[in-house]
């Protein structure tokens, strides 16, 4: 019998996941899009709606494929999906040097990025981490997803420097090279699919102490027929549209009000700092409080942030608004993964999370598009900001109506070394 390692290997999986996510599609493609905005406008002589359409195309393609990525993860494991995704992402980013001066070429580039990005973002990582942790699942997910937060902080100023130094095409190509040489070896060497393969059990117990039924869960057919599933999806679609719209347009919004390009880029990084804070803080809270109530509070905070962006000019309060919106941004994916695992179990978690995440990503692309086209038509962000504030409040209300977990912890026993185990999963939805 193999016992626990001095450091539970699940935390190595968490750290590997964070590194992989740091160099995935979200920080490079989505979080840094606001920094590319002005370069695209000059290069392609297009308005903000037309430029925003590139990101919408990318997120739409990614959303349509997310359920398929989840199914592949359930069938073949997250590690294979992630390695394939990173390899394809790196090669596509390297191809940016071939983009011409026609805007359809930019759209094609972003469509291909959307097609290859699914294996490099949250779905396969969330499934793997959820298999390694039960009682500390919220914290583990939050720490793993800090890779997205760190990326959202460091990538925008780094990309801005690369654009100023060697142009936006070369900035993408350099990022592609980094994807191929940094995260791929880490994932190949250190990301292990399940604790059982190492003689361990979630949270670090010896396999001999493992409770039966820990991989129980509903089938995909049962999940998609559940009202709870669709309530969760609807809430995060509404929240995602507003939060992503503000995150993508915050630099342009502040520039229009007189902020310098550097100050506008700082606001984008503030969103990233808040995203990182939201990741860790949300994971900590999910292990201690009822998840829908955590979401309700964070959505309400994000609604306040949108109000500040709407009304506070370009000063300190606008940056506070960006931070509050970023907190909601940082919480969303963690909460989706956690709620899916608690309401529906691990059996079809990849498929359920993939579908829900796909809807979330689709909304995150539509939000900036709506905001851009309304601005082009009216010359103001006021109307979309008001609408997105209402959407956030509605999302908070949907969270308030969710019932208890189906696969919650019920009772614990003491395992060797002081690790508490859940001897069975159960409860009512």
Secondary structure by P-SEA (a helix, b strand, c coil): ccccccccaaaaaaaaaaaaaaaccccccccccccaaaaaaaaccccccccaaaaaaaaaaaaaaaaaaaaaaacccaaaaaaaaaaaaaaaaaacccccccaaaaaaaaaaaaaaccccccaaaaaaaaaacccaaaaaaaaaaaaaaaaaacaaaaaaaaaacccaaaaaaaaaaaaaccaaaaaacccccccccccccccccccccccccccccccaaaaaacaaaaaaaaaaaaaaaaaaaaaaaaaaaaaaacccaaaaaaaaaaaaaaaaaaaaaaaaaaacccaaaaaaaaaaaaaaaaaaaacccccaaaaaaaaaaaaaaacaaaaaaaaaaaaccccaaaaaaaaaaaaaaaaaaaaaaaaaaaaaacccaaaaaaaaaaaaaaaaaaaaacccccccccbbbbccccccccccccccc
